[in-house]
Amino acid sequence: MALKGIKVIEMAGLAPAPFCGMILSDFGADVIRVDKANAPPLDRQGRGKRSIALNLKSPEGIAIVHKLCAKADVIIEPFRPGVMEKLGLGPSVLLNQNPRLIYARLTGFGQNGAYSSMAGHDINYVALSGLLSLLGRDKSNPLPPQNLLADFAGGGLLCAMGIAMALFEREKSNMGQIIDSSMVEGAAYIGSWIFKSQDMPVWSGVRGKSWFDGGIHYYETYRTKDGKHMTVGALEPQFYQELVQRLIGAGIKNVPDQYPDDAEEAKAQMTEIFLQKTQAEWRAIFDGTDACVAPVLSLDEAPLHEHNASRGSFIRNTKGQWDPAPAPRLSRTPAQALTNVEEPQIGENTRDILAQMGFNKEEIQKFIKNKIAHQVNGSAKL
């Protein structure tokens, strides 16, 4: 795999940092998650990782992290600015002992600035990026797209990209560096085209009235007869013509023109049209065509759809649940997600990791007895 041999230390956190670590793990990195003993098991992105549980309030626990980072390639930390410094694990300390270390700092507002020390979540970061002002329906409050945009796209994903670039650059300089990954900036960067296209006619200046947010009838979601939904994205004239021909062929009359005088009336007509058939019936009409029409699938349905199934776009985990497969696909060195091993419990691999670090059985037992380290369920599974 592309990242085989890369050693990553992931300080346990929520959502974006675990996603970043999972990406690196999926593509071959050896990721050790540093957990707090007896912390709630909130990570759902531990695929392929190992867990060591340490008491980071003890000098001995901090010393173990120092030793881990001394031979690591990457550390990912998700805390507010200054937390790692207070623990004695700041970048100046760790890079001094390991100059090749890539030190990734993944936070909402970044390492400096007026908001840098504030608490926040995805909705706050997307709000500050400017993008939330455009998301939502006409006459509604701005509506965040779950926590996808800042936490995962602008946060974990871009942080992983930054790590990959820093690793590539290290091949030339033989030096590590610090990555300041701000979710506000990451979300804004993901939205670069939106910022740079405001002079184009796709934007109306009113939320919910533009091309991509429900403002036009040929880029919209529609309810079907059975309570499901279809998507229509027939932007180009040739695709809209295909849409019209398929609707007429299905016996539909009064299909609106692509550029009607009354946009709301056109949308009302399309709403009535799609209510006439079930999702399965619409799929039979549009699948395999260039009408740019596709079904809205649930999380349970998506893995079973014939297109996704044929490509193996989803993979089953040890619990029999579907997970998205790693993406993108590399031809020679593809990711190989570990689906045959359960995601680690907090502290599941503590003994093994300490042993690999060079500690003997007596030292390891002393760490556990003195609550410097915590091991759950005996020996590790990885």
DOLUMGU-620181 format. One line per 10 residues: their letters; for each residue z, x negated, y of N, C-alpha, C. Coordinates in steps of 0.2 Angstrom, whole numbers. Layout:
A> Z X Y Z X Y Z X Y; ...
This chain:
MALKGIKVIE> 0 -4 -6 0 0 0 0 -4 6; -2 -2 12 -3 -5 18 3 -9 20; 9 -6 20 15 -9 22 19 -12 17; 17 -13 11 21 -16 5 23 -23 8; 30 -24 6 33 -30 8 37 -29 15; 36 -24 19 39 -23 25 46 -20 24; 51 -23 27 58 -21 26 60 -17 32; 62 -11 32 64 -7 38 71 -4 37; 75 -5 42 82 -2 43 82 4 47; 83 9 45 83 16 49 90 18 50
MAGLAPAPFC> 93 18 56 99 21 58 98 28 57; 103 31 53 102 39 52 102 43 58; 98 48 59 97 52 64 94 59 62; 92 63 67 89 69 66 82 69 67; 78 72 63 71 74 64 66 68 66; 65 66 72 60 61 74 61 54 71; 67 52 71 68 45 68 67 45 60; 70 50 57 68 51 49 61 51 48; 57 55 52 50 56 51 47 49 52; 48 46 57 46 39 58 47 35 52
GMILSDFGAD> 53 35 49 55 31 43 51 33 37; 50 40 36 46 42 31 39 40 31; 36 40 37 29 38 37 28 30 35; 33 26 37 33 19 35 34 19 27; 39 23 25 40 23 18 34 25 14; 31 30 16 25 33 12 19 28 12; 19 23 17 13 19 17 16 12 14; 22 12 11 23 6 7 29 2 9; 32 3 15 38 0 17 44 1 13; 49 -4 12 55 -3 9 60 -1 15
VIRVDKANAP> 62 6 15 66 8 20 73 10 18; 78 7 21 85 8 20 88 12 25; 90 18 24 94 22 29 101 20 29; 103 18 35 110 17 36 114 23 38; 118 26 34 121 33 35 129 31 37; 132 36 40 139 37 41 142 40 34; 147 37 32 150 40 26 153 47 28; 151 52 23 154 59 23 150 63 29; 145 60 31 141 64 36 137 70 33; 136 75 37 132 81 34 125 79 32
PLDRQGRGKR> 123 81 26 116 79 23 111 83 27; 109 81 33 104 84 37 97 82 36; 96 76 33 89 73 33 85 76 28; 79 79 29 75 81 24 68 77 24; 69 71 26 63 67 26 65 60 24; 69 60 18 71 54 15 67 51 10; 61 54 9 56 52 3 55 45 3; 56 42 -3 55 35 -4 60 30 -1; 65 33 2 70 28 6 76 27 1; 80 22 3 87 21 0 92 22 5
SIALNLKSPE> 98 24 3 104 25 8 110 21 6; 112 18 12 118 14 11 123 17 17; 129 19 15 134 23 19 139 18 21; 140 17 28 144 12 31 149 15 36; 155 12 37 159 13 42 157 9 48; 154 12 53 151 8 59 157 7 64; 163 9 63 168 8 67 172 2 65; 170 -1 59 174 -7 57 170 -13 58; 173 -19 60 169 -25 61 165 -27 54; 168 -25 48 165 -27 42 158 -23 41
GIAIVHKLCA> 159 -16 43 153 -12 42 147 -15 47; 149 -16 53 144 -19 58 141 -26 55; 145 -30 52 143 -36 49 138 -35 44; 139 -30 40 134 -28 35 127 -26 38; 127 -22 43 121 -21 47 118 -27 49; 122 -31 52 119 -38 55 115 -41 49; 118 -42 43 115 -45 38 109 -42 35; 109 -35 35 103 -31 34 97 -33 38; 99 -33 45 94 -34 50 91 -41 50; 95 -46 48 93 -53 48 87 -54 44
KADVIIEPFR> 86 -50 39 80 -51 34 75 -45 35; 76 -41 40 72 -35 40 66 -37 45; 61 -33 44 55 -33 49 56 -28 54; 59 -22 53 59 -17 58 66 -14 58; 69 -12 64 75 -7 64 73 -1 68; 74 5 66 73 11 70 80 14 72; 81 15 78 87 18 80 86 23 85; 90 29 84 88 35 88 94 37 93; 98 33 95 104 34 99 102 34 106; 107 37 110 106 36 117 107 29 120
PGVMEKLGLG> 103 27 125 104 20 128 111 18 128; 112 12 126 119 9 126 123 10 120; 122 14 115 126 15 109 125 9 105; 119 7 103 119 1 99 122 -5 102; 122 -6 109 125 -11 112 132 -11 111; 135 -5 112 143 -4 111 145 -6 104; 140 -5 99 142 -7 92 141 -14 90; 138 -18 95 136 -25 94 130 -26 90; 126 -20 91 119 -20 87 113 -20 92; 114 -22 98 109 -21 103 103 -26 101
PSVLLNQNPR> 98 -25 105 92 -29 103 93 -37 105; 97 -38 110 98 -45 112 101 -49 107; 106 -45 103 110 -48 98 105 -49 92; 102 -44 90 98 -44 83 92 -48 84; 89 -48 89 83 -52 90 85 -59 91; 91 -61 93 93 -68 94 94 -71 87; 96 -67 82 97 -69 75 91 -68 71; 86 -64 73 80 -63 69 74 -62 74; 71 -67 77 66 -66 82 60 -62 80; 59 -62 74 53 -58 71 54 -50 71
LIYARLTGFG> 60 -48 72 62 -41 71 59 -37 76; 56 -31 74 53 -26 78 59 -21 79; 61 -20 85 67 -16 87 64 -9 90; 64 -4 86 61 2 89 67 7 91; 66 9 97 71 13 100 68 20 102; 70 25 98 67 32 99 72 36 102; 70 38 108 75 43 112 71 48 115; 74 53 118 71 59 121 68 56 128; 72 53 132 70 52 139 69 44 140; 69 40 135 68 33 136 74 29 138
QNGAYSSMAG> 73 23 138 79 18 139 82 18 146; 78 20 151 80 20 158 77 26 162; 79 27 168 77 33 172 83 38 173; 82 42 177 87 47 179 90 51 174; 86 53 169 88 57 163 90 53 157; 90 47 157 90 43 151 97 44 147; 102 45 151 109 46 147 110 53 146; 106 58 147 107 65 146 106 67 139; 109 72 136 108 75 130 101 79 131; 98 80 125 92 84 126 89 86 119
HDINYVALSG> 84 90 119 81 92 113 73 93 114; 69 94 109 62 94 110 60 99 116; 63 104 116 61 109 122 62 106 129; 67 102 129 68 99 136 63 93 137; 61 90 132 57 84 133 50 87 134; 48 92 131 41 95 132 41 98 139; 47 101 141 47 104 148 46 98 153; 49 92 152 48 87 157 42 84 157; 38 84 151 31 81 151 26 85 155; 28 91 157 23 95 160 19 100 156
LLSLLGRDKS> 19 99 149 15 103 145 18 110 143; 24 110 143 27 117 142 25 122 147; 23 120 153 21 125 158 15 128 156; 11 125 151 4 128 149 5 132 143; 11 132 139 11 135 133 14 142 133; 11 147 130 13 154 130 8 159 132; 10 165 132 5 170 133 5 172 141; 0 176 143 0 178 150 6 183 151; 10 181 157 15 185 159 22 184 155; 22 179 150 27 178 146 30 171 149
NPLPPQNLLA> 37 170 147 40 163 148 36 158 144; 36 152 146 33 146 142 37 146 135; 32 145 130 35 146 123 33 139 120; 39 135 118 38 129 114 35 130 107; 31 125 105 28 126 98 33 123 93; 38 127 92 43 124 87 46 118 90; 47 113 86 49 106 89 44 101 87; 38 103 86 33 99 84 30 93 89; 30 95 95 26 91 100 30 85 102; 36 86 104 40 80 106 43 76 100
DFAGGGLLCA> 47 80 96 51 77 91 46 73 86; 41 76 84 37 74 78 30 70 81; 26 74 85 20 71 87 21 65 92; 25 67 98 26 62 103 32 57 101; 36 59 96 42 55 94 41 51 88; 42 54 82 42 50 76 35 47 75; 29 51 76 23 48 74 21 43 79; 22 43 86 20 38 90 24 32 89; 30 33 88 35 27 86 32 23 80; 30 27 75 27 23 69 21 20 71
MGIAMALFER> 17 22 76 11 19 78 13 13 82; 18 13 86 20 7 90 23 2 85; 26 4 80 29 -1 75 23 -5 72; 18 -1 70 12 -4 66 8 -9 71; 8 -7 77 5 -11 82 9 -18 83; 15 -17 84 20 -23 85 19 -27 78; 19 -24 72 18 -28 66 12 -32 66; 7 -29 69 0 -32 69 0 -38 74; 3 -37 80 3 -42 85 8 -48 82; 13 -46 78 17 -52 76 14 -57 72
EKSNMGQIID> 8 -55 69 4 -59 65 1 -65 69; 0 -63 75 -3 -68 80 3 -72 83; 8 -69 85 13 -72 90 19 -75 85; 20 -72 79 26 -73 75 33 -71 79; 32 -66 83 38 -64 87 39 -56 86; 45 -54 86 46 -47 87 46 -45 94; 48 -38 95 48 -36 101 52 -29 101; 54 -26 107 57 -20 108 52 -15 109; 53 -9 106 48 -3 107 53 2 110; 51 4 116 54 10 120 50 16 119
SSMVEGAAYI> 52 20 114 48 26 112 52 32 115; 49 35 121 52 41 124 48 47 122; 51 52 120 48 58 118 45 62 123; 47 61 129 44 64 135 37 61 136; 37 54 136 31 51 137 26 51 131; 29 52 125 25 53 119 21 59 119; 25 65 121 22 71 122 17 72 127; 18 69 133 13 68 138 7 65 136; 8 59 132 2 55 130 -2 59 125; 1 63 120 -2 67 116 -6 72 120
GSWIFKSQDM> -4 74 126 -7 79 130 -12 76 135; -14 70 134 -18 66 139 -25 70 141; -28 73 136 -34 77 137 -33 83 142; -27 86 141 -25 92 145 -24 90 152; -21 84 153 -20 81 160 -27 80 163; -31 76 159 -37 74 162 -43 79 162; -42 85 159 -47 90 159 -46 96 164; -41 95 168 -40 101 173 -45 103 177; -50 99 178 -56 100 183 -62 104 179; -60 105 172 -65 108 168 -64 116 168
PVWSGVRGKS> -70 120 167 -69 127 167 -65 130 161; -63 126 157 -59 129 151 -52 131 154; -50 129 160 -43 130 162 -44 135 168; -40 141 168 -40 146 173 -35 145 178; -30 141 177 -24 140 182 -19 145 180; -20 149 175 -14 154 174 -13 153 166; -7 153 165 -5 152 157 -7 158 154; -10 157 148 -12 163 144 -19 166 146; -22 162 150 -28 165 153 -34 160 152; -33 154 149 -38 149 148 -41 150 141
WFDGGIHYYE> -45 145 139 -49 145 133 -45 145 127; -40 140 127 -36 138 121 -29 142 120; -28 146 124 -21 149 124 -21 157 124; -27 160 122 -27 167 121 -31 170 127; -34 166 131 -37 169 137 -44 172 135; -47 170 130 -54 173 128 -54 176 121; -58 180 120 -58 184 114 -61 180 108; -65 175 109 -68 171 104 -64 164 102; -58 164 105 -53 159 103 -46 162 103; -45 165 97 -39 170 97 -37 171 89
TYRTKDGKHM> -31 173 88 -28 176 82 -29 183 82; -30 186 76 -31 193 75 -27 196 69; -24 201 70 -21 205 64 -26 208 60; -24 208 53 -29 211 48 -26 218 46; -30 221 42 -27 228 39 -21 227 35; -20 222 32 -14 221 27 -8 217 31; -9 217 37 -3 214 41 -3 206 42; -9 203 39 -10 196 39 -14 194 46; -16 188 46 -20 186 52 -26 182 51; -31 182 55 -36 178 55 -37 174 62
TVGALEPQFY> -40 168 61 -41 164 68 -48 164 69; -50 165 75 -57 164 78 -57 159 83; -62 154 82 -63 149 86 -70 147 88; -74 152 89 -81 152 90 -83 150 97; -82 144 99 -83 142 106 -90 141 108; -94 138 104 -101 136 105 -105 142 104; -110 143 108 -115 149 107 -117 150 100; -119 145 97 -122 145 90 -117 148 85; -111 146 86 -105 148 81 -104 155 83; -104 157 89 -102 164 91 -108 169 88
QELVQRLIGA> -114 166 88 -120 170 86 -119 171 78; -116 166 75 -115 166 68 -109 172 66; -104 171 71 -99 176 70 -102 184 71; -106 185 76 -109 191 77 -113 193 71; -117 189 69 -121 191 63 -117 193 57; -112 189 56 -108 191 50 -104 197 51; -102 199 57 -99 205 58 -104 211 57; -110 210 60 -115 215 59 -117 216 52; -117 211 48 -119 211 41 -113 215 37; -107 215 40 -102 218 36 -101 225 39
GIKNVPDQYP> -106 228 43 -106 235 45 -102 236 51; -100 231 55 -97 231 61 -101 233 67; -100 238 71 -104 239 76 -100 238 83; -104 237 88 -101 236 95 -97 230 95; -100 224 93 -97 218 94 -98 215 101; -93 213 104 -93 211 111 -98 205 112; -101 205 118 -104 199 120 -100 193 121; -102 187 120 -98 181 121 -95 180 128; -99 182 133 -97 181 140 -97 188 143; -92 193 141 -92 199 144 -90 200 151
DDAEEAKAQM> -91 205 154 -88 206 161 -81 208 161; -78 211 156 -71 213 155 -68 209 149; -65 203 150 -62 199 145 -57 203 141; -53 207 144 -48 211 141 -51 216 136; -56 219 138 -59 224 134 -62 221 128; -65 215 129 -68 212 123 -63 210 118; -57 208 120 -52 206 116 -49 212 112; -49 218 116 -47 224 113 -52 226 107; -58 225 108 -63 227 103 -62 223 97; -61 216 98 -60 212 92 -54 213 89
TEIFLQKTQA> -49 215 92 -43 217 89 -44 223 84; -48 228 87 -49 234 82 -54 232 76; -58 227 78 -63 225 72 -59 222 67; -55 217 68 -51 214 63 -46 218 59; -44 224 62 -39 228 59 -43 233 54; -49 232 53 -53 236 49 -53 234 41; -51 227 40 -52 224 34 -46 220 33; -44 219 26 -39 214 24 -41 207 26; -36 202 25 -37 195 26 -42 193 20; -41 195 14 -45 193 9 -52 196 10
EWRAIFDGTD> -53 201 12 -60 204 14 -63 200 19; -60 198 24 -63 194 30 -64 187 27; -60 185 23 -62 178 20 -68 178 16; -69 184 12 -75 184 8 -81 184 13; -81 187 19 -86 187 24 -87 180 27; -82 177 29 -83 171 33 -82 164 30; -79 164 24 -78 158 20 -85 154 19; -86 148 21 -92 144 20 -97 145 25; -95 148 30 -100 149 36 -98 145 42; -102 145 47 -101 142 53 -98 146 59
ACVAPVLSLD> -95 152 57 -93 156 62 -86 154 65; -83 149 62 -77 146 65 -71 151 64; -71 154 58 -66 159 57 -62 157 50; -55 157 51 -51 155 45 -45 159 45; -42 159 39 -36 163 38 -30 159 41; -25 163 43 -18 160 45 -14 161 38; -12 155 36 -9 154 29 -1 153 30; 3 155 26 10 154 26 11 147 23; 17 145 24 19 138 21 18 139 13; 19 144 10 19 145 3 11 145 1
EAPLHEHNAS> 7 148 5 0 149 4 -4 143 5; -2 139 10 -7 133 12 -8 129 6; -3 127 2 -4 122 -4 -9 125 -9; -9 131 -10 -13 134 -15 -20 136 -13; -21 136 -6 -28 137 -4 -33 132 -7; -39 135 -9 -43 131 -13 -46 124 -10; -46 124 -3 -48 118 0 -43 113 0; -37 115 1 -31 110 1 -30 108 -6; -30 113 -11 -29 111 -18 -34 106 -20; -40 107 -18 -45 102 -21 -44 95 -18
RGSFIRNTKG> -41 95 -12 -40 88 -10 -33 85 -11; -29 89 -14 -22 87 -15 -19 86 -9; -20 90 -4 -17 90 3 -9 91 3; -7 94 -2 1 95 -3 3 92 -10; 9 90 -10 11 87 -17 18 90 -18; 20 91 -25 26 94 -26 32 88 -27; 38 90 -24 43 85 -25 47 87 -31; 53 83 -32 57 84 -38 60 91 -39; 60 95 -33 63 101 -34 58 107 -35; 51 104 -36 46 109 -37 43 112 -31
QWDPAPAPRL> 46 110 -25 43 112 -18 37 108 -16; 33 111 -12 27 108 -9 29 104 -3; 27 98 -3 27 94 3 20 92 6; 19 91 12 12 89 14 12 81 12; 6 80 9 4 73 7 4 69 13; 5 62 12 4 57 18 -3 57 20; -4 56 27 -10 56 30 -10 51 36; -15 48 38 -22 49 35 -23 45 28; -29 46 25 -30 42 19 -34 36 20; -31 30 17 -34 24 17 -38 23 11
SRTPAQALTN> -44 20 11 -48 20 5 -46 15 0; -43 9 2 -41 3 -2 -34 3 -3; -30 5 2 -23 4 1 -19 11 3; -21 16 0 -18 23 1 -11 23 1; -8 28 4 0 29 4 1 32 -3; 7 31 -6 9 34 -12 16 36 -12; 16 43 -10 23 46 -9 27 46 -15; 33 44 -15 37 44 -21 40 52 -22; 36 55 -26 38 62 -27 41 63 -34; 42 58 -38 46 58 -44 53 56 -44
VEEPQIGENT> 55 54 -38 62 52 -36 65 57 -31; 71 59 -32 74 63 -27 76 59 -21; 76 63 -15 78 60 -9 85 58 -10; 87 52 -7 94 49 -8 99 53 -5; 104 54 -8 110 57 -5 113 51 -1; 118 53 4 121 49 8 125 44 4; 124 37 5 127 32 1 125 32 -6; 120 34 -8 118 34 -16 116 27 -18; 114 23 -14 111 16 -16 116 11 -13; 122 13 -11 126 8 -7 127 1 -12
RDILAQMGFN> 130 2 -18 131 -3 -22 125 -8 -23; 119 -5 -25 113 -8 -26 111 -13 -20; 111 -10 -15 109 -13 -9 114 -19 -7; 120 -18 -8 125 -23 -6 124 -29 -11; 123 -27 -18 122 -32 -23 115 -36 -21; 110 -33 -19 104 -36 -17 105 -41 -11; 110 -39 -7 111 -43 -1 115 -49 -3; 118 -50 -9 121 -56 -11 129 -55 -12; 131 -49 -11 138 -48 -12 140 -47 -19; 145 -50 -22 147 -49 -29 151 -43 -30
KEEIQKFIKN> 152 -41 -36 156 -35 -38 162 -34 -35; 166 -40 -35 173 -39 -32 172 -37 -24; 168 -41 -21 167 -39 -14 165 -32 -12; 160 -30 -16 158 -23 -16 163 -18 -17; 167 -19 -22 173 -15 -24 178 -15 -18; 179 -20 -15 183 -21 -9 181 -17 -3; 174 -17 -2 171 -13 3 173 -6 2; 172 -4 -4 172 3 -5 180 6 -5; 184 1 -8 191 3 -8 194 3 -1; 191 -1 4 194 -1 10 190 3 15
KIAHQVNGSA> 186 7 12 182 12 16 177 9 21; 175 3 20 170 0 24 163 3 22; 162 4 15 156 7 12 158 12 8; 153 17 7 154 23 3 148 23 -2; 150 24 -9 145 25 -14 146 32 -17; 141 36 -18 141 43 -20 138 43 -27; 140 46 -32 137 47 -38 135 41 -42; 140 36 -42 138 30 -46 132 26 -44; 128 24 -49 123 20 -47 117 23 -44; 113 19 -41 107 22 -37 102 24 -42
KL> 97 29 -40 91 31 -44 85 27 -42; 85 23 -37 79 19 -35 80 12 -38
